[in-house]
């Protein structure tokens, strides 16, 4: 499985995931915070299935994107 996220994209996802998960334990203590697992996981792994379905990626580089 190839990574399809840049470092900045991954960092934003991890931060967003942690903030959303914090809603479960502190603050309003809402169950909606569990949705933070999705961006946290994709940020840590570096792969977003929705990018694959859309046929896009934020990650540059690789053999398929080099000029000929």
C-alpha positions as CSV (number, residue, x, y, z in Angstrom):
1,X,0.0,0.0,0.0
2,X,1.6,3.2,-1.1
3,X,1.3,6.4,0.8
4,X,-0.8,9.1,-0.8
5,X,-0.6,12.0,1.7
6,X,2.1,14.7,2.2
7,X,3.7,15.4,5.6
8,X,1.6,18.5,6.1
9,X,-1.6,16.6,5.2
10,X,-0.6,13.8,7.7
11,X,0.2,16.3,10.4
12,X,-3.2,18.1,10.0
13,X,-5.0,14.8,10.1
14,X,-3.3,13.7,13.3
15,X,-3.9,17.0,15.0
16,X,-7.6,17.0,14.0
17,X,-8.0,13.4,15.1
18,X,-6.5,14.1,18.5
19,X,-8.7,17.2,19.0
20,X,-11.8,15.3,18.0
21,X,-10.9,12.4,20.4
22,X,-10.4,14.9,23.2
23,X,-14.1,15.7,22.9
24,X,-14.8,12.2,24.2
25,X,-12.8,12.7,27.4
26,X,-12.8,16.4,28.1
27,X,-15.1,19.3,27.1
28,X,-18.6,18.4,26.1
29,X,-17.9,14.6,26.3
30,X,-19.7,13.8,23.2
31,X,-19.6,10.4,21.4
32,X,-19.0,12.3,18.1
33,X,-15.4,12.6,19.1
34,X,-14.9,9.0,18.2
35,X,-14.9,10.1,14.6
36,X,-11.5,11.4,15.3
37,X,-10.2,7.9,14.9
38,X,-10.6,8.2,11.2
39,X,-8.3,11.2,10.5
40,X,-5.9,10.0,13.2
41,X,-5.5,6.6,11.7
42,X,-5.1,7.9,8.1
43,X,-2.6,10.5,9.3
44,X,-0.5,7.9,11.1
45,X,-0.6,5.4,8.3
46,X,-0.2,8.0,5.5
47,X,-2.9,6.4,3.3
48,X,-6.4,7.7,2.7
49,X,-8.8,5.3,1.0
50,X,-11.0,8.2,-0.2
51,X,-8.0,9.6,-2.1
52,X,-7.7,6.2,-3.8
53,X,-11.3,6.2,-4.8
54,X,-11.1,9.7,-6.1
55,X,-7.9,8.9,-8.0
56,X,-6.0,11.7,-6.4
57,X,-3.2,12.1,-3.9
58,X,-1.5,15.0,-2.1
59,X,1.9,13.2,-2.0
60,X,4.3,14.1,-4.8
61,X,7.1,12.1,-6.2
62,X,7.3,8.6,-7.4
63,X,8.1,6.9,-10.7
64,X,4.8,7.7,-12.3
65,X,5.1,11.4,-11.8
66,X,8.6,12.0,-13.1
67,X,9.0,13.8,-16.4
68,X,10.2,11.8,-19.3
